[in-house]
Amino acid sequence: MNQVGFKNAASGFIQVLQDNWVLILSAGVLYCEIRNLRQSIEDLSRSIDNLSGANAIAPRRSRSLSNASSKDDWFSIKSEASLESLDDAQTVIEHPINPEDAAVDEFLKEVDEKHYKSDAGIAEAWEMIKDRDHARDTQLLIRKTRSQCSLYGQHRKNGPLGENYEKRKKYAHQALEWAEEIIQRTPNASVGHRYKAAALGCCMEFLGVTEKAEKGKVIKDSLSEALNCDPGDLKAHYILARWHFEASNLPWALRGVASRMGMPPSSEDDALRHFNTSLGGSGHDKEVQLYRYKLLTKRGNHEEAKAAVKAGLALPIVFNSDRPVHEELIKIQNSF
């Protein structure tokens, strides 16, 4: 191209810019907005994935398998199906263990002991029950559902059984199916609604962004129903506390997007209230104390926050998932 031709082309290009600058600017702004929206959706997806972490059951060991209902227990299997009190079981479960069948009673106690003893115990407990027919045994079905949620967690990144996407998907969907079956059998018991929320949390990673927001509402509704059935279900309080904490800590722009996509409102006050209530029976007390520290610090309750760290550090490490929590508590304590 000669010099005259180049000047003519440049002049024509400049004229196009002058004539269409509004349209070009709008297109550029639109392109940037689309990129920002895409990034916001990706951030929202990751943030909602964090909510699923609140619902993957990370089991804990019980200090005692007696009629455990005191605040000193890490975990009371009483709320799993009222196994320890057959009278209570009849009000919670429509198909309680036959009081005359001591062998079945002892078998389920052994299953629970293995499940809450260690990471390896989770798999061992599942092997004990996986081939047993639960068609007429709701207590067995509850334990099978619990195992699926726990095995999902065992196959997450850095899990003791190694990361396995397909196994996580299988366990999550089976847990949801069985949780729905528990609800059909015992609609007035909290346990089915709680496990539905937990199973949906496990399923989150397999859903699109819009579906995640929709299921977030179902999780909240399921936990509300669980607590309506049994206000003393401390595990449901724990899961609901985690839900409030994660949802409340979304960036403000993403909270607006999430709200428009169907996510219900949340608050850190509700998170702290449910964490406090869950203490002694959620099975996650070490982690609960870490969350309480964060929330109490935000409120300026520094002495109470320090006490939460001390209480968390006093609890033993039983599962792999306890270690990063314990390490974070140590770092916090060293910063005082």
NORMO-V180526 format. One record per backbone hydrogen bond with DSSP energy under -0.5 kcal/mol. NH is the residue of the N-H (numbers start at 1). CO is the residue of the C=O. If there is no record, write none. Layout:
BEGIN
NH:CO, NH:CO
END
This chain:
BEGIN
6:2, 7:3, 8:4, 9:5, 10:6, 11:7, 12:8, 13:9, 14:10, 15:11, 16:12, 17:13, 18:14, 19:15, 20:16, 21:17, 24:20, 25:21, 26:22, 27:23, 28:24, 29:25, 30:26, 31:27, 32:28, 33:29, 34:30, 35:31, 36:32, 37:33, 38:34, 39:35, 40:36, 41:37, 42:38, 43:39, 44:40, 45:41, 46:42, 47:43, 48:44, 49:45, 50:46, 51:47, 51:48, 52:48, 52:49, 53:49, 54:50, 54:51, 55:52, 56:52, 57:55, 59:57, 68:66, 69:67, 73:70, 77:75, 79:76, 80:77, 81:77, 82:78, 83:77, 85:82, 86:84, 89:82, 89:85, 90:86, 91:87, 91:88, 92:88, 93:89, 96:93, 99:97, 101:98, 102:100, 105:101, 106:102, 107:103, 108:104, 109:105, 110:106, 111:107, 112:108, 113:109, 114:110, 115:111, 116:112, 117:114, 118:114, 122:118, 122:119, 123:119, 124:120, 125:121, 126:122, 127:123, 128:124, 129:125, 129:126, 130:126, 132:129, 137:134, 139:95, 141:137, 142:138, 143:139, 144:140, 145:141, 146:142, 147:143, 148:144, 149:145, 150:146, 151:147, 152:148, 153:149, 154:150, 155:151, 155:152, 156:153, 159:156, 161:154, 162:159, 164:155, 168:164, 169:165, 170:166, 171:167, 172:168, 173:169, 174:170, 175:171, 176:172, 177:173, 178:174, 179:175, 180:176, 181:177, 182:178, 183:179, 184:180, 185:181, 186:182, 189:186, 193:189, 194:190, 195:191, 196:192, 197:193, 198:194, 199:195, 200:196, 201:197, 202:198, 203:199, 204:200, 204:201, 205:202, 206:203, 207:204, 212:208, 213:209, 214:210, 215:211, 216:212, 217:213, 218:214, 219:215, 220:216, 221:217, 222:218, 223:219, 224:220, 225:221, 226:222, 227:223, 228:224, 229:225, 230:226, 233:230, 234:232, 237:233, 238:234, 239:235, 240:236, 241:237, 242:238, 243:239, 244:240, 245:241, 246:242, 247:243, 248:244, 249:245, 250:247, 254:251, 255:251, 256:252, 257:253, 258:254, 259:255, 260:256, 261:257, 262:259, 263:258, 271:267, 272:268, 273:269, 274:270, 275:271, 276:272, 277:273, 278:274, 279:275, 279:276, 281:278, 282:278, 283:74, 288:284, 289:285, 290:286, 291:287, 292:288, 293:289, 294:290, 295:291, 296:292, 297:293, 298:294, 299:295, 300:296, 300:297, 301:296, 302:300, 305:301, 306:302, 307:303, 308:304, 309:305, 310:306, 311:307, 312:308, 313:309, 314:310, 315:311, 315:312, 318:316, 322:319, 323:319, 323:320, 324:320, 325:321, 326:322, 327:323, 328:324, 329:325, 330:326, 331:327, 332:328, 333:329, 334:330, 335:331, 335:332, 336:332, 336:333
END
